[in-house]
Amino acid sequence: MSLLKLEGVTVAFGGLLAVSNFDLEVNDKELVGLIGPNGAGKTTVFNVITGFHIPIRGKITFTNINITGKSPSYIAKLGISRTFQNIRLFPNLTVLENVMISAQLHFNISYLHTFFRTPLFYKVEKSIEEKALRSLELVGLKGVKDETAKNLPYGDQRKLEIARAIATEPRLILLDEPAAGMNPRETDELMKMIKFLRDELDLTIILIEHDMRVVMNICERVVVLNYGEIIAEGTPNEIKTKPEVLEAYLGSTAVG
């Protein structure tokens, strides 16, 4: 069943077309890789899906709802969450506090309840904390919940970003280069975690990644972008043999 659909989406910055006539359909619980050279338009695709950019043409639907040009908060509440290429944590807050900020997305409480610390405030705060702790447990960080975020090893900071994303209770997660900067052991742990989260939470995942070992091992389908346009699409085995992909991005020895 189709969960996300982009039809003819075009994004321009001045006279430059960052994404041109982009079509993509992602099915429920699918794990899709989005690859391409630097500047190909991959992060722009994520930004337009999540409302950070507005397309000049095209349509985006999620669960059959038109989300084209909607605000990031509206889209997040609908069930799309993301991580960023550059880590965007609150470095001086604890691990738990970082996730609690995301976990409160679907909780509504008035300023008066918050100001006067009413029983309802404490009830909601406890629910938010419990949700945050569940998210941390899923990524293996519950044991460091009281640690300051900036003191975590780099790989754990990446995991913390994913914990924040899943705390919003999404149906679709967009992961922007989650393995960037990780060592081989951390990358192996990340691959296992992504597959676990997809299966455990019934998530749909779109993954931007330059580490071809990650893409080829966990993605069921791969879409290749170059200069803002799709140049190839298929299974990992199909993609790695396409001459246009090898020429544009992978190189003849990149995937072995």
Secondary structure by P-SEA (a helix, b strand, c coil): cccbbbcbbbbbccccccccbbbbbbccbbbbbbbbccccaaaaaaaaaacccccccccccccccccccccaaaaaaaccccccccccccccccaaaaaaaaaaccccccaaaaaaccaaaaaaaaaaaaaaaaaaaaaccccccccccccccaaaaaaaaaaaaacccccbbbbccccccccaaaaaaaaaaaaaaaaaabbbbbbbccaaaaaaccccbbbbbccccccccccaaaaaacaaaaaccccccccc
